[in-house]
Amino acid sequence: MSLLVNIDVPDLEAGVAFYTSAFGLAVGRRFGGEVVELTGWPAPLYLLRKAAGTVGAGDSRRGYARHWTPVHLDVVVDDVAAALARAVAAGAVAEGEIRTAAWGRLAQVADPFGHGLCLIEFLNRGYDEIADPPESPFGNATGEAV
């Protein structure tokens, strides 16, 4: 099993320019002028040329105004401030200030096509900072027999 990430864009070359500049990705392959594979992340990223107003899933129409979906990309970076500056220089729109949580630092951006992305810099133990303690076969989290 593997994972592929697909992002619809109305202008394929503008999409390539943004994602290579903002995140240091490289063009892997091109497919018939309609799809470009970008490499450099653990999963390949495919940009698909899809005109605004064309049918997406179900009866929905593609739109490239700012939008958010519960399924979005979290891009893990070493330095969120530097990554945010690089993304904005490439054409992203910063949405608010960098926030800090127990697990790390977060910046939200929109790409030039309205897609929301989160830039995440893990701190300390990352998400383990907020993870529930593991259950022990010998007792509960405090070591008491169950």
Backbone torsions as a table, in degrees:
resi	resn	phi	psi	omega
1	MET	NA	145.5	177.0
2	SER	-143.0	173.8	-179.1
3	LEU	-124.8	131.8	172.3
4	LEU	-118.0	140.5	178.2
5	VAL	-111.0	124.8	179.6
6	ASN	-117.1	133.5	176.6
7	ILE	-127.9	123.4	175.6
8	ASP	-76.9	136.7	175.5
9	VAL	-138.5	146.1	179.3
10	PRO	-78.9	-22.5	-178.0
11	ASP	-130.0	106.4	-173.2
12	LEU	-62.5	-44.5	-178.0
13	GLU	-68.4	-34.3	175.3
14	ALA	-66.3	-37.1	176.7
15	GLY	-64.3	-44.1	177.7
16	VAL	-61.1	-46.1	-179.0
17	ALA	-59.8	-44.4	-178.8
18	PHE	-65.7	-54.4	-173.0
19	TYR	-69.0	-29.8	175.5
20	THR	-74.8	-38.7	179.9
21	SER	-74.0	-44.1	-175.4
22	ALA	-71.3	-36.4	-170.7
23	PHE	-124.5	4.8	176.9
24	GLY	70.0	21.2	178.1
25	LEU	-75.1	162.0	-179.8
26	ALA	-124.6	148.8	176.1
27	VAL	-70.2	124.2	176.0
28	GLY	-90.6	-68.3	179.9
29	ARG	-138.3	158.6	174.3
30	ARG	-117.2	144.3	-176.9
31	PHE	-126.2	96.4	171.9
32	GLY	58.7	25.6	177.9
33	GLY	74.5	2.3	-177.6
34	GLU	-115.1	-16.4	-176.0
35	VAL	-142.1	138.4	173.5
36	VAL	-127.5	131.2	175.3
37	GLU	-92.7	127.7	175.5
38	LEU	-110.7	140.2	-178.6
39	THR	-120.7	162.9	178.8
40	GLY	128.0	-13.3	173.2
41	TRP	-105.4	167.0	178.6
42	PRO	-59.1	-29.2	175.2
43	ALA	-116.8	140.3	177.4
44	PRO	-64.4	147.8	178.1
45	LEU	-110.7	125.8	178.9
46	TYR	-110.7	122.8	172.9
47	LEU	-94.2	127.8	-178.2
48	LEU	-116.0	124.3	177.6
49	ARG	-72.7	116.3	178.9
50	LYS	-139.3	118.9	-177.6
51	ALA	-67.0	146.3	173.9
52	ALA	-58.6	140.7	178.0
53	GLY	90.2	-12.0	177.8
54	THR	-75.6	158.1	-177.6
55	VAL	-71.7	130.5	174.4
56	GLY	-99.4	-126.0	178.0
57	ALA	-82.0	141.5	-179.5
58	GLY	61.5	-129.7	179.0
59	ASP	-104.4	5.6	-176.1
60	SER	-72.3	149.6	179.3
61	ARG	-107.5	140.8	179.3
62	ARG	-69.3	136.4	174.3
63	GLY	-137.3	146.3	-176.9
64	TYR	-116.2	20.0	168.0
65	ALA	-73.8	165.9	-178.8
66	ARG	-56.6	128.6	179.2
67	HIS	-146.4	164.4	177.6
68	TRP	-137.0	145.6	175.1
69	THR	-131.5	146.4	177.9
70	PRO	-59.9	-24.3	174.0
71	VAL	-96.6	111.2	-177.9
72	HIS	-145.7	174.0	-179.4
73	LEU	-92.5	133.7	166.8
74	ASP	-108.0	117.8	-179.4
75	VAL	-100.7	113.8	-178.5
76	VAL	-83.5	125.4	-175.4
77	VAL	-127.3	162.1	178.1
78	ASP	-79.9	-31.2	-176.1
79	ASP	-140.8	102.7	-173.6
80	VAL	-64.8	-35.7	179.7
81	ALA	-65.2	-44.8	178.7
82	ALA	-65.9	-41.0	179.1
83	ALA	-65.1	-38.9	178.0
84	LEU	-64.4	-45.3	178.9
85	ALA	-60.6	-42.5	-179.9
86	ARG	-65.6	-43.3	179.5
87	ALA	-64.1	-43.1	179.1
88	VAL	-64.8	-41.6	177.7
89	ALA	-61.6	-29.6	-180.0
90	ALA	-84.0	-9.7	177.0
91	GLY	124.4	1.0	176.8
92	ALA	-73.0	159.2	174.5
93	VAL	-110.6	121.1	176.8
94	ALA	-71.8	137.5	-179.6
95	GLU	-119.3	86.8	-179.7
96	GLY	93.0	-179.1	-178.9
97	GLU	-86.0	164.2	171.6
98	ILE	-66.4	130.8	179.2
99	ARG	-109.8	150.0	178.1
100	THR	-116.5	134.4	176.5
101	ALA	-124.6	175.9	179.9
102	ALA	-59.6	-31.5	-175.9
103	TRP	-91.0	-18.1	-177.9
104	GLY	164.7	-164.8	-179.2
105	ARG	-114.5	145.7	-172.3
106	LEU	-136.2	135.1	171.2
107	ALA	-128.9	133.6	177.4
108	GLN	-103.2	137.3	178.5
109	VAL	-136.9	163.2	169.4
110	ALA	-117.3	134.7	175.7
111	ASP	-73.9	173.4	-177.6
112	PRO	-63.7	-7.1	-176.2
113	PHE	-110.0	10.7	175.9
114	GLY	90.3	-3.3	-179.4
115	HIS	-77.3	133.1	177.6
116	GLY	-83.9	139.3	177.5
117	LEU	-135.1	149.5	172.1
118	CYS	-113.2	135.4	173.3
119	LEU	-102.0	124.6	-174.2
120	ILE	-123.7	128.6	171.7
121	GLU	-114.1	110.7	179.4
122	PHE	-72.3	142.3	175.2
123	LEU	-118.6	154.8	176.7
124	ASN	51.1	-116.4	-178.3
125	ARG	-99.0	16.2	179.4
126	GLY	61.6	-139.9	-178.4
127	TYR	-62.5	-19.6	176.3
128	ASP	-61.6	-20.7	176.8
129	GLU	-61.0	-27.3	-177.1
130	ILE	-118.0	5.9	-178.2
131	ALA	-70.7	145.6	173.0
132	ASP	-64.1	143.9	178.6
133	PRO	-64.4	145.2	179.2
134	PRO	-67.5	149.2	176.3
135	GLU	-81.5	139.7	-179.9
136	SER	-98.2	139.2	175.5
137	PRO	-68.7	-11.1	-177.2
138	PHE	-104.0	1.7	-179.6
139	GLY	160.8	-174.0	178.9
140	ASN	-81.7	-172.9	-175.0
141	ALA	-61.7	-23.2	179.6
142	THR	-92.3	-0.1	178.3
143	GLY	90.4	0.6	178.5
144	GLU	-73.5	140.2	178.3
145	ALA	-64.7	143.2	178.2
146	VAL	-111.7	NA	NA
